[in-house]
């Protein structure tokens, strides 16, 4: 039931203009990052990755833990857990993804409980 509801929500989200895979750039606090996420390819585990621009060789895996329907403001509440290359849960992104996929912003909490605001914008290639 939960999985079928997820696919219904994703279908609705994709039908209003989000692209299959999105690449974002922006910041977590003062740190510049690049993120790639693909809700359409969700396989129950990873939906993407991100890296700090100062260390592009270190990819942090992103796993979706929550997704809510598009609200009246045209965005979705999304929660993504971050995992290190060794599989350690090292942080959580909790934010709003704009329905057209132009931006993703909210709060990132690291494994020590420190909070940072994040603001990402779609990178057009």
N, CA, C and O atoms as CSV, one atom per row, in Angstrom:
chain,resi,resn,atom,element,x,y,z
A,1,UNK,N,N,0.824,-1.196,0.000
A,1,UNK,CA,C,0.000,0.000,0.000
A,1,UNK,C,C,0.871,1.265,0.000
A,1,UNK,O,O,0.654,2.179,-0.795
A,2,UNK,N,N,1.867,1.302,0.910
A,2,UNK,CA,C,2.729,2.470,1.003
A,2,UNK,C,C,3.492,2.703,-0.295
A,2,UNK,O,O,3.636,3.839,-0.745
A,3,UNK,N,N,3.984,1.606,-0.901
A,3,UNK,CA,C,4.742,1.726,-2.138
A,3,UNK,C,C,3.846,2.205,-3.288
A,3,UNK,O,O,4.276,3.022,-4.102
A,4,UNK,N,N,2.599,1.702,-3.362
A,4,UNK,CA,C,1.708,2.138,-4.437
A,4,UNK,C,C,1.319,3.601,-4.269
A,4,UNK,O,O,1.187,4.321,-5.258
A,5,UNK,N,N,1.135,4.048,-3.034
A,5,UNK,CA,C,0.844,5.460,-2.793
A,5,UNK,C,C,2.023,6.311,-3.237
A,5,UNK,O,O,1.840,7.376,-3.825
A,6,UNK,N,N,3.234,5.839,-2.954
A,6,UNK,CA,C,4.429,6.551,-3.376
A,6,UNK,C,C,4.446,6.741,-4.890
A,6,UNK,O,O,4.705,7.844,-5.372
A,7,UNK,N,N,4.171,5.673,-5.645
A,7,UNK,CA,C,4.203,5.765,-7.103
A,7,UNK,C,C,3.093,6.663,-7.636
A,7,UNK,O,O,3.286,7.332,-8.652
A,8,UNK,N,N,1.951,6.694,-6.986
A,8,UNK,CA,C,0.884,7.615,-7.383
A,8,UNK,C,C,1.346,9.048,-7.186
A,8,UNK,O,O,1.152,9.891,-8.062
A,9,UNK,N,N,1.961,9.332,-6.031
A,9,UNK,CA,C,2.452,10.683,-5.757
A,9,UNK,C,C,3.535,11.093,-6.750
A,9,UNK,O,O,3.547,12.227,-7.230
A,10,UNK,N,N,4.433,10.178,-7.052
A,10,UNK,CA,C,5.502,10.483,-8.007
A,10,UNK,C,C,4.920,10.751,-9.391
A,10,UNK,O,O,5.348,11.681,-10.074
A,11,UNK,N,N,3.951,9.946,-9.807
A,11,UNK,CA,C,3.319,10.154,-11.109
A,11,UNK,C,C,2.683,11.531,-11.186
A,11,UNK,O,O,2.802,12.229,-12.193
A,12,UNK,N,N,2.003,11.914,-10.105
A,12,UNK,CA,C,1.390,13.243,-10.059
A,12,UNK,C,C,2.456,14.314,-10.131
A,12,UNK,O,O,2.315,15.283,-10.876
A,13,UNK,N,N,3.515,14.153,-9.369
A,13,UNK,CA,C,4.593,15.133,-9.352
A,13,UNK,C,C,5.246,15.254,-10.719
A,13,UNK,O,O,5.491,16.363,-11.192
A,14,UNK,N,N,5.527,14.131,-11.353
A,14,UNK,CA,C,6.161,14.164,-12.665
A,14,UNK,C,C,5.254,14.753,-13.720
A,14,UNK,O,O,5.733,15.356,-14.680
A,15,UNK,N,N,3.948,14.589,-13.561
A,15,UNK,CA,C,3.015,15.092,-14.559
A,15,UNK,C,C,2.902,16.611,-14.552
A,15,UNK,O,O,2.426,17.190,-15.529
A,16,UNK,N,N,3.330,17.276,-13.468
A,16,UNK,CA,C,3.246,18.729,-13.435
A,16,UNK,C,C,4.558,19.395,-13.834
A,16,UNK,O,O,4.730,20.595,-13.621
A,17,UNK,N,N,5.476,18.639,-14.404
A,17,UNK,CA,C,6.624,19.286,-15.006
A,17,UNK,C,C,7.983,18.927,-14.454
A,17,UNK,O,O,8.985,19.396,-14.994
A,18,UNK,N,N,8.077,18.126,-13.415
A,18,UNK,CA,C,9.396,17.754,-12.921
A,18,UNK,C,C,10.062,16.824,-13.928
A,18,UNK,O,O,9.394,16.019,-14.576
A,19,UNK,N,N,11.351,16.935,-14.052
A,19,UNK,CA,C,12.082,16.092,-14.988
A,19,UNK,C,C,12.480,14.786,-14.312
A,19,UNK,O,O,12.436,14.672,-13.087
A,20,UNK,N,N,12.868,13.802,-15.120
A,20,UNK,CA,C,13.195,12.475,-14.595
A,20,UNK,C,C,14.373,12.536,-13.621
A,20,UNK,O,O,14.265,12.039,-12.500
A,21,UNK,N,N,15.458,13.117,-14.014
A,21,UNK,CA,C,16.621,13.275,-13.134
A,21,UNK,C,C,16.970,14.749,-13.083
A,21,UNK,O,O,16.988,15.439,-14.103
A,22,UNK,N,N,17.244,15.212,-11.891
A,22,UNK,CA,C,17.542,16.627,-11.738
A,22,UNK,C,C,18.899,16.803,-11.087
A,22,UNK,O,O,19.261,16.085,-10.155
A,23,UNK,N,N,19.636,17.766,-11.594
A,23,UNK,CA,C,20.916,18.115,-11.008
A,23,UNK,C,C,20.772,19.502,-10.391
A,23,UNK,O,O,20.290,20.436,-11.032
A,24,UNK,N,N,21.195,19.616,-9.149
A,24,UNK,CA,C,21.097,20.870,-8.412
A,24,UNK,C,C,22.481,21.321,-7.970
A,24,UNK,O,O,23.373,20.502,-7.749
A,25,UNK,N,N,22.647,22.620,-7.845
A,25,UNK,CA,C,23.838,23.194,-7.230
A,25,UNK,C,C,23.375,24.215,-6.214
A,25,UNK,O,O,22.291,24.785,-6.334
A,26,UNK,N,N,24.199,24.436,-5.225
A,26,UNK,CA,C,23.854,25.412,-4.195
A,26,UNK,C,C,24.712,25.199,-2.972
A,26,UNK,O,O,25.867,24.785,-3.067
A,27,UNK,N,N,24.122,25.493,-1.803
A,27,UNK,CA,C,24.901,25.438,-0.573
A,27,UNK,C,C,24.145,24.765,0.567
A,27,UNK,O,O,22.925,24.869,0.690
A,28,UNK,N,N,24.918,24.075,1.390
A,28,UNK,CA,C,24.501,23.668,2.729
A,28,UNK,C,C,25.292,24.592,3.640
A,28,UNK,O,O,26.512,24.463,3.744
A,29,UNK,N,N,24.615,25.521,4.301
A,29,UNK,CA,C,25.351,26.527,5.068
A,29,UNK,C,C,26.327,27.223,4.141
A,29,UNK,O,O,25.923,27.694,3.078
A,30,UNK,N,N,27.607,27.304,4.508
A,30,UNK,CA,C,28.593,27.961,3.654
A,30,UNK,C,C,29.247,27.039,2.615
A,30,UNK,O,O,30.088,27.482,1.833
A,31,UNK,N,N,28.859,25.759,2.609
A,31,UNK,CA,C,29.534,24.763,1.776
A,31,UNK,C,C,28.822,24.553,0.441
A,31,UNK,O,O,27.628,24.257,0.412
A,32,UNK,N,N,29.547,24.704,-0.654
A,32,UNK,CA,C,28.975,24.514,-1.983
A,32,UNK,C,C,28.882,23.024,-2.304
A,32,UNK,O,O,29.821,22.260,-2.078
A,33,UNK,N,N,27.706,22.627,-2.843
A,33,UNK,CA,C,27.479,21.221,-3.171
A,33,UNK,C,C,26.848,21.087,-4.548
A,33,UNK,O,O,26.344,22.053,-5.120
A,34,UNK,N,N,26.890,19.868,-5.061
A,34,UNK,CA,C,26.177,19.469,-6.272
A,34,UNK,C,C,25.397,18.213,-5.920
A,34,UNK,O,O,25.933,17.298,-5.295
A,35,UNK,N,N,24.129,18.167,-6.320
A,35,UNK,CA,C,23.251,17.042,-5.991
A,35,UNK,C,C,22.553,16.560,-7.253
A,35,UNK,O,O,22.167,17.363,-8.102
A,36,UNK,N,N,22.394,15.253,-7.372
A,36,UNK,CA,C,21.624,14.668,-8.464
A,36,UNK,C,C,20.609,13.715,-7.847
A,36,UNK,O,O,20.977,12.792,-7.119
A,37,UNK,N,N,19.327,13.942,-8.141
A,37,UNK,CA,C,18.269,13.075,-7.628
A,37,UNK,C,C,17.333,12.690,-8.765
A,37,UNK,O,O,17.137,13.448,-9.714
A,38,UNK,N,N,16.761,11.498,-8.648
A,38,UNK,CA,C,15.849,10.984,-9.659
A,38,UNK,C,C,14.722,10.222,-8.976
A,38,UNK,O,O,14.868,9.045,-8.648
A,39,UNK,N,N,13.602,10.897,-8.766
A,39,UNK,CA,C,12.456,10.249,-8.135
A,39,UNK,C,C,11.844,9.192,-9.039
A,39,UNK,O,O,11.304,8.200,-8.551
A,40,UNK,N,N,11.921,9.390,-10.345
A,40,UNK,CA,C,11.318,8.441,-11.279
A,40,UNK,C,C,12.019,7.088,-11.249
A,40,UNK,O,O,11.397,6.071,-11.559
A,41,UNK,N,N,13.287,7.052,-10.885
A,41,UNK,CA,C,14.043,5.804,-10.852
A,41,UNK,C,C,14.129,5.212,-9.454
A,41,UNK,O,O,14.985,4.365,-9.198
A,42,UNK,N,N,13.267,5.638,-8.551
A,42,UNK,CA,C,13.305,5.160,-7.172
A,42,UNK,C,C,13.160,3.646,-7.133
A,42,UNK,O,O,12.213,3.088,-7.687
A,43,UNK,N,N,14.112,2.985,-6.473
A,43,UNK,CA,C,14.079,1.522,-6.391
A,43,UNK,C,C,13.934,1.030,-4.956
A,43,UNK,O,O,14.227,-0.132,-4.675
A,44,UNK,N,N,13.490,1.887,-4.047
A,44,UNK,CA,C,13.350,1.501,-2.655
A,44,UNK,C,C,14.614,1.733,-1.853
A,44,UNK,O,O,14.643,1.473,-0.650
A,45,UNK,N,N,15.651,2.216,-2.498
A,45,UNK,CA,C,16.905,2.467,-1.795
A,45,UNK,C,C,17.393,3.864,-2.154
A,45,UNK,O,O,16.864,4.856,-1.652
A,46,UNK,N,N,18.373,3.945,-2.997
A,46,UNK,CA,C,18.972,5.225,-3.342
A,46,UNK,C,C,18.177,5.942,-4.435
A,46,UNK,O,O,17.686,5.315,-5.374
A,47,UNK,N,N,18.060,7.257,-4.299
A,47,UNK,CA,C,17.474,8.051,-5.377
A,47,UNK,C,C,18.482,9.036,-5.950
A,47,UNK,O,O,18.159,9.817,-6.845
A,48,UNK,N,N,19.698,8.997,-5.433
A,48,UNK,CA,C,20.692,9.905,-5.958
A,48,UNK,C,C,21.893,10.042,-5.049
A,48,UNK,O,O,22.160,9.196,-4.196
A,49,UNK,N,N,22.604,11.128,-5.256
A,49,UNK,CA,C,23.821,11.384,-4.503
A,49,UNK,C,C,24.085,12.877,-4.474
A,49,UNK,O,O,23.459,13.651,-5.198
A,50,UNK,N,N,25.028,13.268,-3.619
A,50,UNK,CA,C,25.548,14.628,-3.682
A,50,UNK,C,C,26.992,14.602,-3.231
A,50,UNK,O,O,27.462,13.635,-2.631
A,51,UNK,N,N,27.684,15.686,-3.534
A,51,UNK,CA,C,29.069,15.825,-3.095
A,51,UNK,C,C,29.356,17.295,-2.827
A,51,UNK,O,O,28.720,18.194,-3.376
A,52,UNK,N,N,30.341,17.500,-1.959
A,52,UNK,CA,C,30.830,18.858,-1.713
A,52,UNK,C,C,31.739,19.209,-2.878
A,52,UNK,O,O,32.598,18.413,-3.258
A,53,UNK,N,N,31.561,20.380,-3.441
A,53,UNK,CA,C,32.333,20.775,-4.626
A,53,UNK,C,C,33.834,20.773,-4.363
A,53,UNK,O,O,34.626,20.607,-5.291
A,54,UNK,N,N,34.228,20.955,-3.108
A,54,UNK,CA,C,35.652,20.918,-2.770
A,54,UNK,C,C,36.189,19.485,-2.716
A,54,UNK,O,O,37.402,19.280,-2.696
A,55,UNK,N,N,35.278,18.478,-2.692
A,55,UNK,CA,C,35.671,17.055,-2.659
A,55,UNK,C,C,34.757,16.248,-3.584
A,55,UNK,O,O,34.000,15.406,-3.101
A,56,UNK,N,N,34.807,16.477,-4.887
A,56,UNK,CA,C,33.869,15.801,-5.801
A,56,UNK,C,C,34.043,14.285,-5.880
A,56,UNK,O,O,33.151,13.591,-6.366
A,57,UNK,N,N,35.160,13.768,-5.416
A,57,UNK,CA,C,35.385,12.326,-5.459
A,57,UNK,C,C,34.628,11.582,-4.351
A,57,UNK,O,O,34.521,10.357,-4.411
A,58,UNK,N,N,34.101,12.288,-3.343
A,58,UNK,CA,C,33.388,11.659,-2.226
A,58,UNK,C,C,31.887,11.846,-2.414
A,58,UNK,O,O,31.358,12.933,-2.180
A,59,UNK,N,N,31.201,10.783,-2.836
A,59,UNK,CA,C,29.766,10.846,-3.073
A,59,UNK,C,C,29.007,10.360,-1.842
A,59,UNK,O,O,29.317,9.310,-1.278
A,60,UNK,N,N,28.008,11.140,-1.437
A,60,UNK,CA,C,27.123,10.763,-0.356
A,60,UNK,C,C,25.815,10.270,-0.968
A,60,UNK,O,O,25.174,10.987,-1.736
A,61,UNK,N,N,25.427,9.062,-0.631
A,61,UNK,CA,C,24.203,8.459,-1.156
A,61,UNK,C,C,22.990,9.104,-0.491
A,61,UNK,O,O,23.010,9.412,0.701
A,62,UNK,N,N,21.931,9.303,-1.280
A,62,UNK,CA,C,20.680,9.873,-0.775
A,62,UNK,C,C,19.573,8.834,-0.865
A,62,UNK,O,O,19.370,8.211,-1.907
A,63,UNK,N,N,18.860,8.660,0.244
A,63,UNK,CA,C,17.749,7.718,0.318
A,63,UNK,C,C,16.512,8.496,0.751
A,63,UNK,O,O,16.528,9.199,1.762
A,64,UNK,N,N,15.461,8.363,-0.014
A,64,UNK,CA,C,14.224,9.067,0.317
A,64,UNK,C,C,13.543,8.384,1.499
A,64,UNK,O,O,13.367,7.166,1.502
A,65,UNK,N,N,13.161,9.174,2.501
A,65,UNK,CA,C,12.457,8.622,3.654
A,65,UNK,C,C,11.047,9.178,3.780
A,65,UNK,O,O,10.218,8.613,4.493
A,66,UNK,N,N,10.772,10.276,3.097
A,66,UNK,CA,C,9.432,10.854,3.173
A,66,UNK,C,C,9.168,11.686,1.928
A,66,UNK,O,O,10.056,12.362,1.408
A,67,UNK,N,N,7.931,11.620,1.464
A,67,UNK,CA,C,7.502,12.400,0.315
A,67,UNK,C,C,6.020,12.669,0.492
A,67,UNK,O,O,5.238,11.736,0.670
A,68,UNK,N,N,5.629,13.923,0.444
A,68,UNK,CA,C,4.221,14.289,0.585
A,68,UNK,C,C,3.706,14.864,-0.716
A,68,UNK,O,O,4.480,15.297,-1.570
A,69,UNK,N,N,2.407,14.862,-0.855
A,69,UNK,CA,C,1.755,15.364,-2.070
A,69,UNK,C,C,2.062,16.849,-2.280
A,69,UNK,O,O,2.416,17.573,-1.350
A,70,UNK,N,N,1.915,17.262,-3.507
A,70,UNK,CA,C,2.102,18.672,-3.850
A,70,UNK,C,C,1.093,19.497,-3.076
A,70,UNK,O,O,-0.095,19.174,-3.058
A,71,UNK,N,N,1.564,20.570,-2.430
A,71,UNK,CA,C,0.664,21.415,-1.660
A,71,UNK,C,C,0.169,22.588,-2.514
A,71,UNK,O,O,0.510,22.697,-3.691
A,72,UNK,N,N,-0.628,23.449,-1.913
A,72,UNK,CA,C,-1.238,24.559,-2.667
A,72,UNK,C,C,-0.213,25.562,-3.169
A,72,UNK,O,O,-0.509,26.358,-4.060
A,73,UNK,N,N,0.981,25.532,-2.611
A,73,UNK,CA,C,2.032,26.443,-3.053
A,73,UNK,C,C,2.862,25.858,-4.188
A,73,UNK,O,O,3.806,26.497,-4.653
A,74,UNK,N,N,2.525,24.650,-4.643
A,74,UNK,CA,C,3.226,24.041,-5.768
A,74,UNK,C,C,4.538,23.386,-5.408
A,74,UNK,O,O,5.440,23.309,-6.243
A,75,UNK,N,N,4.665,22.909,-4.177
A,75,UNK,CA,C,5.890,22.224,-3.785
A,75,UNK,C,C,5.551,20.960,-3.002
A,75,UNK,O,O,4.418,20.759,-2.565
A,76,UNK,N,N,6.559,20.121,-2.840
A,76,UNK,CA,C,6.406,18.873,-2.093
A,76,UNK,C,C,7.369,18.860,-0.920
A,76,UNK,O,O,8.499,19.337,-1.028
A,77,UNK,N,N,6.920,18.313,0.199
A,77,UNK,CA,C,7.810,18.110,1.342
A,77,UNK,C,C,8.582,16.820,1.082
A,77,UNK,O,O,7.986,15.768,0.852
A,78,UNK,N,N,9.908,16.905,1.121
A,78,UNK,CA,C,10.773,15.765,0.839
A,78,UNK,C,C,11.798,15.633,1.962
A,78,UNK,O,O,12.383,16.623,2.403
A,79,UNK,N,N,12.008,14.394,2.421
A,79,UNK,CA,C,13.054,14.113,3.403
A,79,UNK,C,C,13.991,13.075,2.785
A,79,UNK,O,O,13.558,12.013,2.340
A,80,UNK,N,N,15.281,13.405,2.767
A,80,UNK,CA,C,16.307,12.521,2.223
A,80,UNK,C,C,17.362,12.254,3.283
A,80,UNK,O,O,17.888,13.186,3.891
A,81,UNK,N,N,17.673,10.981,3.506
A,81,UNK,CA,C,18.759,10.629,4.406
A,81,UNK,C,C,20.053,10.522,3.618
A,81,UNK,O,O,20.074,10.034,2.488
A,82,UNK,N,N,21.117,10.982,4.228
A,82,UNK,CA,C,22.446,10.966,3.634
A,82,UNK,C,C,23.257,9.829,4.245
A,82,UNK,O,O,23.224,9.604,5.455
A,83,UNK,N,N,23.988,9.115,3.383
A,83,UNK,CA,C,24.872,8.034,3.835
A,83,UNK,C,C,26.253,8.224,3.245
A,83,UNK,O,O,26.398,8.571,2.072
A,84,UNK,N,N,27.263,7.996,4.062
A,84,UNK,CA,C,28.648,8.094,3.601
A,84,UNK,C,C,28.956,6.929,2.669
A,84,UNK,O,O,28.175,5.981,2.586
A,85,UNK,N,N,30.088,6.988,1.964
A,85,UNK,CA,C,30.465,5.852,1.111
A,85,UNK,C,C,30.590,4.529,1.877
A,85,UNK,O,O,30.469,3.460,1.278
A,86,UNK,N,N,30.830,4.587,3.193
A,86,UNK,CA,C,30.931,3.366,3.999
A,86,UNK,C,C,29.586,2.942,4.589
A,86,UNK,O,O,29.525,1.975,5.348
A,87,UNK,N,N,28.502,3.660,4.248
A,87,UNK,CA,C,27.166,3.274,4.683
A,87,UNK,C,C,26.707,3.848,6.005
A,87,UNK,O,O,25.686,3.407,6.532
A,88,UNK,N,N,27.418,4.816,6.564
A,88,UNK,CA,C,27.046,5.449,7.824
A,88,UNK,C,C,26.012,6.540,7.580
A,88,UNK,O,O,26.218,7.411,6.735
A,89,UNK,N,N,24.892,6.501,8.319
A,89,UNK,CA,C,23.882,7.568,8.203
A,89,UNK,C,C,24.482,8.836,8.795
A,89,UNK,O,O,24.712,8.912,10.002
A,90,UNK,N,N,24.732,9.820,7.958
A,90,UNK,CA,C,25.487,10.994,8.391
A,90,UNK,C,C,24.715,12.303,8.334
A,90,UNK,O,O,25.271,13.352,8.656
A,91,UNK,N,N,23.453,12.271,7.934
A,91,UNK,CA,C,22.689,13.511,7.906
A,91,UNK,C,C,21.340,13.329,7.255
A,91,UNK,O,O,21.037,12.279,6.688
A,92,UNK,N,N,20.514,14.398,7.348
A,92,UNK,CA,C,19.168,14.372,6.783
A,92,UNK,C,C,18.829,15.728,6.167
A,92,UNK,O,O,19.006,16.775,6.791
A,93,UNK,N,N,18.341,15.682,4.936
A,93,UNK,CA,C,17.798,16.860,4.260
A,93,UNK,C,C,16.287,16.849,4.480
A,93,UNK,O,O,15.638,15.835,4.225
A,94,UNK,N,N,15.728,17.939,4.940
A,94,UNK,CA,C,14.282,18.070,5.147
A,94,UNK,C,C,13.876,19.384,4.509
A,94,UNK,O,O,14.201,20.456,5.020
A,95,UNK,N,N,13.156,19.301,3.379
A,95,UNK,CA,C,12.862,20.543,2.681
A,95,UNK,C,C,11.705,20.466,1.728
A,95,UNK,O,O,10.977,19.475,1.676
A,96,UNK,N,N,11.548,21.528,0.974
A,96,UNK,CA,C,10.501,21.667,-0.024
A,96,UNK,C,C,11.129,21.624,-1.407
A,96,UNK,O,O,12.088,22.341,-1.695
A,97,UNK,N,N,10.576,20.776,-2.251
A,97,UNK,CA,C,10.995,20.677,-3.644
A,97,UNK,C,C,9.902,21.312,-4.484
A,97,UNK,O,O,8.766,20.838,-4.493
A,98,UNK,N,N,10.232,22.360,-5.174
A,98,UNK,CA,C,9.262,23.079,-5.995
A,98,UNK,C,C,8.792,22.173,-7.128
A,98,UNK,O,O,9.595,21.447,-7.715
A,99,UNK,N,N,7.505,22.210,-7.436
A,99,UNK,CA,C,6.904,21.235,-8.361
A,99,UNK,C,C,7.517,21.238,-9.756
A,99,UNK,O,O,7.508,20.201,-10.419
A,100,UNK,N,N,8.040,22.349,-10.218
A,100,UNK,CA,C,8.697,22.364,-11.533
A,100,UNK,C,C,10.134,21.895,-11.426
A,100,UNK,O,O,10.813,21.729,-12.439
A,101,UNK,N,N,10.602,21.680,-10.200
A,101,UNK,CA,C,11.969,21.202,-10.010
A,101,UNK,C,C,13.015,22.289,-10.064
A,101,UNK,O,O,14.204,21.993,-10.185
A,102,UNK,N,N,12.602,23.552,-9.976
A,102,UNK,CA,C,13.550,24.656,-10.062
A,102,UNK,C,C,14.426,24.800,-8.819
A,102,UNK,O,O,15.583,25.208,-8.918
A,103,UNK,N,N,13.877,24.465,-7.645
A,103,UNK,CA,C,14.666,24.608,-6.434
A,103,UNK,C,C,14.258,23.595,-5.371
A,103,UNK,O,O,13.146,23.066,-5.380
A,104,UNK,N,N,15.186,23.342,-4.460
A,104,UNK,CA,C,15.001,22.455,-3.326
A,104,UNK,C,C,15.685,23.149,-2.156
A,104,UNK,O,O,16.889,23.403,-2.204
A,105,UNK,N,N,14.929,23.457,-1.109
A,105,UNK,CA,C,15.523,24.168,0.020
A,105,UNK,C,C,14.881,23.742,1.326
A,105,UNK,O,O,13.738,23.285,1.361
A,106,UNK,N,N,15.643,23.901,2.399
A,106,UNK,CA,C,15.156,23.520,3.717
A,106,UNK,C,C,16.287,23.469,4.717
A,106,UNK,O,O,17.176,24.320,4.713
A,107,UNK,N,N,16.246,22.447,5.588
A,107,UNK,CA,C,17.220,22.305,6.662
A,107,UNK,C,C,17.957,20.972,6.518
A,107,UNK,O,O,17.351,19.932,6.260
A,108,UNK,N,N,19.266,21.030,6.690
A,108,UNK,CA,C,20.094,19.828,6.730
A,108,UNK,C,C,20.587,19.675,8.154
A,108,UNK,O,O,21.089,20.633,8.743
A,109,UNK,N,N,20.449,18.467,8.722
A,109,UNK,CA,C,20.954,18.174,10.064
A,109,UNK,C,C,22.009,17.085,9.929
A,109,UNK,O,O,21.736,16.011,9.395
A,110,UNK,N,N,23.232,17.369,10.421
A,110,UNK,CA,C,24.292,16.362,10.314
A,110,UNK,C,C,24.197,15.360,11.458
A,110,UNK,O,O,23.329,15.486,12.322
A,111,UNK,N,N,25.070,14.378,11.472
A,111,UNK,CA,C,25.003,13.295,12.460
A,111,UNK,C,C,25.277,13.773,13.885
A,111,UNK,O,O,24.981,13.060,14.844
A,112,UNK,N,N,25.836,14.969,14.030
A,112,UNK,CA,C,26.086,15.531,15.365
A,112,UNK,C,C,24.940,16.420,15.832
A,112,UNK,O,O,24.994,17.003,16.915
A,113,UNK,N,N,23.892,16.520,14.996
A,113,UNK,CA,C,22.732,17.333,15.356
A,113,UNK,C,C,22.842,18.794,14.980
A,113,UNK,O,O,21.953,19.579,15.309
A,114,UNK,N,N,23.907,19.181,14.300
A,114,UNK,CA,C,24.068,20.575,13.879
A,114,UNK,C,C,23.217,20.844,12.646
A,114,UNK,O,O,23.233,20.069,11.690
A,115,UNK,N,N,22.470,21.950,12.674
A,115,UNK,CA,C,21.578,22.305,11.570
A,115,UNK,C,C,22.192,23.362,10.672
A,115,UNK,O,O,22.863,24.291,11.122
A,116,UNK,N,N,21.934,23.183,9.379
A,116,UNK,CA,C,22.345,24.139,8.352
A,116,UNK,C,C,21.180,24.333,7.406
A,116,UNK,O,O,20.460,23.382,7.102
A,117,UNK,N,N,20.988,25.540,6.943
A,117,UNK,CA,C,20.015,25.779,5.881
A,117,UNK,C,C,20.647,25.354,4.559
A,117,UNK,O,O,21.839,25.564,4.335
A,118,UNK,N,N,19.840,24.755,3.688
A,118,UNK,CA,C,20.354,24.460,2.351
A,118,UNK,C,C,19.439,25.103,1.324
A,118,UNK,O,O,18.224,25.171,1.510
A,119,UNK,N,N,20.034,25.571,0.250
A,119,UNK,CA,C,19.312,26.168,-0.872
A,119,UNK,C,C,19.982,25.691,-2.144
A,119,UNK,O,O,21.148,25.986,-2.405
A,120,UNK,N,N,19.213,24.940,-2.935
A,120,UNK,CA,C,19.727,24.383,-4.178
A,120,UNK,C,C,18.855,24.819,-5.334
A,120,UNK,O,O,17.635,24.912,-5.199
A,121,UNK,N,N,19.470,25.083,-6.458
A,121,UNK,CA,C,18.743,25.456,-7.670
A,121,UNK,C,C,19.120,24.467,-8.767
A,121,UNK,O,O,20.246,23.971,-8.820
A,122,UNK,N,N,18.166,24.197,-9.628
A,122,UNK,CA,C,18.412,23.256,-10.718
A,122,UNK,C,C,19.542,23.783,-11.586
A,122,UNK,O,O,19.596,24.969,-11.912
A,123,UNK,N,N,20.438,22.886,-11.952
A,123,UNK,CA,C,21.542,23.222,-12.845
A,123,UNK,C,C,21.160,22.786,-14.242
A,123,UNK,O,O,20.942,21.600,-14.489
A,124,UNK,N,N,21.079,23.719,-15.140
A,124,UNK,CA,C,20.753,23.438,-16.532
A,124,UNK,C,C,22.056,23.179,-17.270
A,124,UNK,O,O,22.965,24.009,-17.268
A,125,UNK,N,N,22.132,22.000,-17.909
A,125,UNK,CA,C,23.366,21.664,-18.639
A,125,UNK,C,C,23.148,21.711,-20.121
A,125,UNK,O,O,24.075,21.456,-20.889
